[in-house]
Amino acid sequence: MARITLEDLNGLDDESLDEDEEPMDGEEQNRLFSHWETVASTHQVTLPQEMAGPIMQMTQHSQMRELVPYVTLLQHEKCEERLYPAGKWACVTKGEPMYEQSISMGFMKLMRYICKENSTGRYLGMTVPVVNEIYLNEEGTELLRDVTTTYYLPGEFQPDPPLPTDPDIRIVERQPLRVLTRVFYGVTTEETILREIRLLWELLGSTDTVLRESYMVAAYENPSVPQRRNEIWFIRRAE
């Protein structure tokens, strides 16, 4: 089965690495951690030393990926309509002052869950995209603080998800999700997300078939990639 890493972070023990992979030496690990400290600082987040292990582990498997399954329903000129089947996700909700801080703090918790802080004690494998659930105020002019960062359990673990050791992480079984998606590139901040929401509304015109108070932001690539791929998801109302 294909595995995935957000190209951010991912991992296994040295003894669990493929035979042709060389374990990182101390200098390489320090250089990698320093790089991610710099990335974290751009999000105004301090990277704790305890993240060194998960960062090293996920980097070792940065080319392995499993895509969250979906079916394309309609391909429009500027957006796509998809159906994501029911599935189990690990979820963390954070309410930091800035969107970037919330997603960083939430994903660090998920990283530790993926990298052995779970009932199996093993590395689970990464899937993409990581999906962030957001809510807007009544005027639609700003994001509410709470952001839920979600990780789709790899197919191997869908029938029986490993339990997290962190009580902040919830395993949620989602019902099928129908979304309208549009790709955008670059950093994700409150400003860029609100801009992308406005742009997609302009393309769709007046419609009451999608939710107006909640949206999703799908992240496919490493935060250190300047023009990384993201998607804004509009959620179809249940029929």
Secondary structure as UniProt FT lines:
FT   HELIX           14..16
FT   TURN            19..20
FT   HELIX           26..42
FT   TURN            43..44
FT   HELIX           49..51
FT   HELIX           52..60
FT   TURN            61..63
FT   STRAND          66..67
FT   STRAND          71..75
FT   STRAND          80..84
FT   STRAND          87..94
FT   HELIX           99..114
FT   TURN            119..120
FT   STRAND          126..128
FT   STRAND          130..136
FT   TURN            138..139
FT   STRAND          147..152
FT   HELIX           155..157
FT   TURN            167..168
FT   STRAND          170..174
FT   STRAND          177..185
FT   HELIX           190..204
FT   STRAND          210..219
FT   TURN            223..224
FT   TURN            226..227
FT   STRAND          229..236
//
